Amino acid sequence: MDEETTWQDELHEGYDDLVADYESWGDDLVLGLTFQYLKEGNELLDLGIGTGLSSINFTKAGIVVDGMDISARMLDQCRKKNFARRLEQGDLTKPPFPFDDEAYEHVLCCGVMHFFKDISPVFTEASRVLKPGGTFTFTIQEPPGNKGINHSVDEEFHADIWQHGVDIIDELLTTNGLARVKRIKAFGWIHDGEEGEMFWAYLAIKGKD
């Protein structure tokens, strides 16, 4: 990839503190959703790994973690934590991702897809790299009414925000051979006493009848 600076790059040093300050605990949530399916030695691919917040605790359960992120500086922060086996820089909207077919028991994508209008590449690639029976755990911002797509702009970070309804998510899951197992209203964020947008969390399994 080229060395264009992203807004994620600008946040790399203080990102972990920023997430804690916003009281946004998606990392705890996705671990809890996936936990019953984990076996020591399983391999997990974290799409949008950033500084590693969402997947580092999986290693405490004996899971081997690889990751991909668009931000080189975020990946540098992740490397400093010394838990991921392999880290690749790449754009999640531009498949194919540099990982083998059916290589992982688990795929994770936490706090990422609300930055993309078209999230279909993430689902297609998650399914491709998952082994049959593997899990895909992810978070989504859903729009009012939980259907369709809604667009807004985050004024603080000057980032486009896209909310995707359950109808879109379920179609993407079905199209890619993934069966929804869990969908819960998961977490929001709180900052300076104000509650932000709510996230929903999903767990799907590849090839489940």
N, C-alpha and C positions, 0 to 999 in steps of 0.2 A: 504494500500500500504506500501511497504518497504520505508526506509528513504534514498534511493540512492539520491545523489545530482545531479541535472540537471544543464545545463548551464543557464536555466531560474532562478534557485535558486540563482545563482551567481549574477544575475542582479537585484534582487528584490528591493533593496533599491533605486537605481537610475533609475529604468525603465521608470517612467513617464517623467523624465527629458531627458532621452535618446531619447524617441519617439519624444518629442518636438524639440530636437536638430537636429534630422533627418528630421524635417518638414514633418512628415508622419501623416496625419489627417484622418485616416480611421474611427475613432470614429464619427466624424462629418458626414462623408459620409453615413455610415450605418443608422444613425438616420434619415438623410434626406430621404433616400430611403424608409424607413419603416413608416415614420411619418403619411402618409395619412391613414394607416391601424390601427393606434393605437387608443384605447379607454381607458379612465381612468379605472383602476382596472384590465386591462389585465395582464396576467402573461407571463414573458419572461424567457427563459433559455439561458444563455450565455455559449457556449461551448468554453473552452479556455479563461475563464474570466480574468486570470492573476490578475493584480492589479485593474481591474474594469474599465479601461479607455473606453472600447467600449460600456459599458452598463450603466454607472452611470448617464449619461444625460437622459436616458429613464425614470428615476425615476421622473424627473422634469415634465414629461407628465403624471404622475400618474401611471406608470407601475411598477408592482411588479417583482423584479429580483431575480432569482436563478442562480447559476453558478457552473461550474466544471472546474478544472485545474489539471495538473499533478504536479505542483510545490507547495509544502506546504508553502514555503516562500512567493511566489507570493500571495497565498491565505491569508496569514497573513497581507500583505500590503493592500489587498482588505478589509479585516475585519476592519482595522483601519479607513476606510472611512465610515463605518457604514451605508451602503445603501442596501446591499444585504440581502434578507430574509434567504437564505440557500446557503451554500457553501460546495461542496463535492470535495475531492481529488480523481482524477482518470485519467486514460490513455484513450484518445479519440480514440486510435486505438484498444481498447479492449472492445467491447460491451459484455453484455448490460450495459448501463449507469444506475445509481441508481435513475431513475425517472419514474413515472407512465405513462402508455399509455394515449395519448390524454389529457395531463395535461396542455398544454400551447397554448396560442394564437400565440406566436412568439418564434422563435429560432434564435439565432445570433451566427455567428462564424467568427470573424474578425481577420485577420493577423495571422492565425494559420495553415491552411491546406497546405501551401507551405513547411511545415516541414515534411509532410508525403508522402510516395510513394503511399500507398493505402489509399485513402480518403473515400472509400465506407462505412466504419462503421459510419462515421459522417452523411452521407446522410440517411442511414438506420435508425439510431437512431433519427435523427431530424424528419423524417417522423413519426416514431412510437410515439414520445411524443407530436407531434402537433395535435391539434384539426382540424377537417375538416374546410377548409377555412383559416387556420392559415398560417403565413408567415415564410419563411426561408430566412434570409438575410446573405450573406457571401461574403468573398473576396478570390480571387484566383490569383496566378501568372500564366500567360499564356505564353507558349513557343513561339519562333519565328514561324510565320505562324499560331499560335493559334490552332494547332492540335497536338495530341499525348502527350507524356510525355518527359520532358527534365530534366536532373539532373545536379546539380552543387554543389559546396561546398563554404559556406560562410567562408572566411579565417579569418575574425575577430572573429567570435564566434565558429568556427570549427563545424558548423552545416550543415547537408545535406539540400539542397534546391531542391524541386520538383515543376516543373511547369506543369500544367494540361490544355490541350486544351479544347476548347468549345465543341468538339465532345465527349470527355469523360464526361464533366460536364452534357451535355444534356442527355446523356444515363443514367447517374446516377439519374438525376431528373426524367426522364420518368419511370425508373425501380421502383422508390420509390413513385410514385403517386404524383409527384410534377410538376407543370407547370411553366416554366420560364415566368416571366412577364417583368422583366427589366434586361438588361445587359449593363453596361457602362464601358468605359475605365476610371478608377476611380482616382487613385493617385499613385504616386511613392514616392521615398524619395530622399532628397537632403542632402548631407553631404560634408563639405569642398569644396563646389562648384561643386561637381560631382553628376549627377543624377543616381540613382540606378534603379533596375527593376521596371517596372510598374505593378500595380495590376488592376484587373478587379473586379467589384462588381456586384453581382447578387441579385435579389429578386425573389423568387418562392413562389407559393401558393399551399397548399395541397388540392387536390381534385377539383381543378378548371377545368371546362370543356374547 
